[in-house]
Amino acid sequence: MQKIVLFSLVLLLATSCQNQERERELRQKEAALNQREQELVLRENTLTLREQRLAKATQVLDSARMQQPTDSVQAGMLGTWATRMDCTETSCPGSAIGDSKNEQWEISYEQNAVLVKATFNDKVQRVYSGAFNGNTLELTAQHLTNETLPDATITVRLQLASNRRLEGVREIDRPGHCRIVYALQLTKDTAVLAP
């Protein structure tokens, strides 16, 4: 009987040791799997960040390509221009068809955008920014402090008519169904042309 009890005790001890060994192996395998899973999550996050950076860089490059003067037509639009604006359409009080304005526009390319500074009597009246869309320069007025039309949307579209002349339209939309359209004629300032 003692032998049976001793044998049962040894068998129980051996089984217990085997169970503990299996448990330890299972814990090690589980820890290894958890570590691999964490490594995969880290790699996935790294790839996601790289994809986001690549997408952002691609977007910046595409934006720069869209806006940067890419041919002689677009490059020919840069410079100083004498600008005449003639009102061709209006639904606003205080404005009449035939009204005209003269300004000087400096068209430049800065920080991946086309900038236009419209001046009259050496004072900046308005600043426009925009981009080239094919051979058309599309601009939107930037709001300045103390301006007369703070709630108006002003858009400009220009095309090169000749190497010294631009033509286009300037549209002003104000709240209350008030709209003014000007025909634009810009002539390149001869003082800045090369001899």
TAKASUL-V72480 format. One record per residue. N is the residue number from 1. RES is the residue in one small letter. D_CENTER is the distance of its C-alpha to the mean C-alpha in Angstrom with 2 decimals. Layout:
[[N & RES & D_CENTER] [N & RES & D_CENTER]]
//
This chain:
[[1 & m & 88.87] [2 & q & 87.54] [3 & k & 86.30] [4 & i & 84.41] [5 & v & 82.89] [6 & l & 82.09] [7 & f & 80.66] [8 & s & 78.60] [9 & l & 77.39] [10 & v & 76.44] [11 & l & 74.76] [12 & l & 72.89] [13 & l & 71.88] [14 & a & 70.77] [15 & t & 68.77] [16 & s & 67.23] [17 & c & 66.35] [18 & q & 64.84] [19 & n & 62.79] [20 & q & 61.57] [21 & e & 60.73] [22 & r & 58.84] [23 & e & 56.99] [24 & r & 56.04] [25 & e & 54.86] [26 & l & 52.85] [27 & r & 51.23] [28 & q & 50.40] [29 & k & 48.94] [30 & e & 46.95] [31 & a & 45.66] [32 & a & 44.75] [33 & l & 42.92] [34 & n & 41.04] [35 & q & 40.07] [36 & r & 38.90] [37 & e & 36.93] [38 & q & 35.25] [39 & e & 34.54] [40 & l & 32.99] [41 & v & 30.82] [42 & l & 29.76] [43 & r & 29.02] [44 & e & 27.06] [45 & n & 24.96] [46 & t & 24.48] [47 & l & 23.43] [48 & t & 20.98] [49 & l & 19.40] [50 & r & 19.40] [51 & e & 17.81] [52 & q & 14.98] [53 & r & 14.55] [54 & l & 14.87] [55 & a & 12.33] [56 & k & 9.71] [57 & a & 11.11] [58 & t & 11.15] [59 & q & 7.52] [60 & v & 7.05] [61 & l & 10.11] [62 & d & 9.38] [63 & s & 6.46] [64 & a & 9.11] [65 & r & 11.77] [66 & m & 10.60] [67 & q & 10.40] [68 & q & 13.26] [69 & p & 16.70] [70 & t & 18.25] [71 & d & 21.63] [72 & s & 24.34] [73 & v & 23.52] [74 & q & 20.06] [75 & a & 21.53] [76 & g & 24.41] [77 & m & 22.32] [78 & l & 21.68] [79 & g & 24.46] [80 & t & 26.51] [81 & w & 27.50] [82 & a & 30.21] [83 & t & 28.81] [84 & r & 31.07] [85 & m & 29.98] [86 & d & 32.57] [87 & c & 32.37] [88 & t & 33.01] [89 & e & 32.43] [90 & t & 32.62] [91 & s & 33.45] [92 & c & 33.19] [93 & p & 36.28] [94 & g & 36.77] [95 & s & 35.07] [96 & a & 37.01] [97 & i & 36.57] [98 & g & 37.44] [99 & d & 36.00] [100 & s & 34.45] [101 & k & 32.44] [102 & n & 32.01] [103 & e & 29.32] [104 & q & 28.16] [105 & w & 24.53] [106 & e & 23.12] [107 & i & 20.26] [108 & s & 18.55] [109 & y & 15.67] [110 & e & 14.42] [111 & q & 11.84] [112 & n & 9.76] [113 & a & 10.11] [114 & v & 13.31] [115 & l & 15.23] [116 & v & 18.45] [117 & k & 21.09] [118 & a & 23.76] [119 & t & 27.07] [120 & f & 30.58] [121 & n & 33.55] [122 & d & 31.40] [123 & k & 29.49] [124 & v & 25.74] [125 & q & 25.65] [126 & r & 21.97] [127 & v & 18.62] [128 & y & 16.16] [129 & s & 12.67] [130 & g & 11.12] [131 & a & 11.09] [132 & f & 13.90] [133 & n & 14.66] [134 & g & 17.74] [135 & n & 20.16] [136 & t & 18.81] [137 & l & 16.80] [138 & e & 15.01] [139 & l & 14.64] [140 & t & 14.47] [141 & a & 16.74] [142 & q & 15.80] [143 & h & 18.57] [144 & l & 21.10] [145 & t & 23.88] [146 & n & 27.16] [147 & e & 25.85] [148 & t & 28.07] [149 & l & 25.58] [150 & p & 23.49] [151 & d & 23.04] [152 & a & 22.47] [153 & t & 19.50] [154 & i & 19.68] [155 & t & 18.13] [156 & v & 19.24] [157 & r & 19.57] [158 & l & 21.39] [159 & q & 23.13] [160 & l & 25.39] [161 & a & 29.00] [162 & s & 30.68] [163 & n & 30.11] [164 & r & 30.84] [165 & r & 29.73] [166 & l & 26.61] [167 & e & 26.95] [168 & g & 24.83] [169 & v & 24.53] [170 & r & 23.34] [171 & e & 23.31] [172 & i & 23.83] [173 & d & 23.91] [174 & r & 25.65] [175 & p & 26.84] [176 & g & 30.23] [177 & h & 29.74] [178 & c & 29.68] [179 & r & 28.06] [180 & i & 28.57] [181 & v & 27.78] [182 & y & 28.39] [183 & a & 29.08] [184 & l & 27.67] [185 & q & 29.54] [186 & l & 28.34] [187 & t & 30.75] [188 & k & 29.90] [189 & d & 31.66] [190 & t & 34.61] [191 & a & 34.95] [192 & v & 31.90] [193 & l & 32.87] [194 & a & 34.51] [195 & p & 38.32]]
//
